[in-house]
């Protein structure tokens, strides 16, 4: 493992990792071994579930907690263990990973009565992979650091497929020491790990990235709708723009219309890889941050408004690329 001056880590692909050499050590992507740890994982949903499974596969003891019995059962079937509660999980874990819906949940789980900070031992490594507001991330990190618990905010990009394959991108905020401590665990769950700076900067990177994504998907979708009106075949537009100045991830990796890219959700009736509701959440977070920081983000604001309309007219559970149908009025 080499770490560049800007804090970039490139882990091996999950299929390249060797299994643990014994029950007490696990290899990281540099080939070095780390003693197996007891990892508490809170939030075993579509993303957290497979992330926890990858930690199990790497040889760690993973205590899981979730309000969903089905999620807990899936975790146990994959080799994990069920924790009786957050306080019990926190008391015995060397590392705690959380994947929660919003900042209020993160604050409650970490700082609330019976929560992580009240029950974890000093030195416990804390990794929050939720996507939340920057302020909450910084408040919780400061509280953890004050209790001698290193913490990083490490939101992810890569969707359920990346979580399952262990190829997520982690955008990490926290001290150099906390980033270094978290590295071996993030390497198991992801392929690209970038240290974005101090506490909260992982969240800042995530919401800025997803604002770009939301805006670009609307632009690509509008282009395909216009092409339809002008009688230009979707495949022809894809063939041209994918190799011209219109090229972007929303076009070449996640094309919003059926046909040109077989792997895109457009070919599965927009079954979500990344639900429109989640995109709207991230765009709202970006707008909150823009308002508090005084940044001008007119396209981000318009994207948030369009995704709100899409979600309010039945698109909530569709993939975010399904906004193309909203734009064409279908």
Secondary structure, 3 states (H helix, E strand, C coil): CCCCCCCEEECCCHHHCCCCCECCEEECCCCCEEECCEEEEECCCCCHHHHHHHHHHCCCEEEEECCCHHHHHHHHHCCCEECCCHHHHHHHCCEEEECCCCHHHHHHHHHCCCCHHHHCCCCCEEEECCCCCHHHHHHHHHHHHHCCCCEEEEEEECHHHHHHHCCEEEEEECCHHHHHHHHHHHHHHEEEEEEEECCCHHHHHHHHHHHHHHHHHHHHHHHHHHHHHHCCCHHHHHHHHCCCCCCCHHHHCCCCCCCCCCCCHHHHCCECCCEHHHHHHHHHHHHHHHHHHCCCCHHHHHHHHHHHHHHHHHHCCEEHHHHHHHHCCC
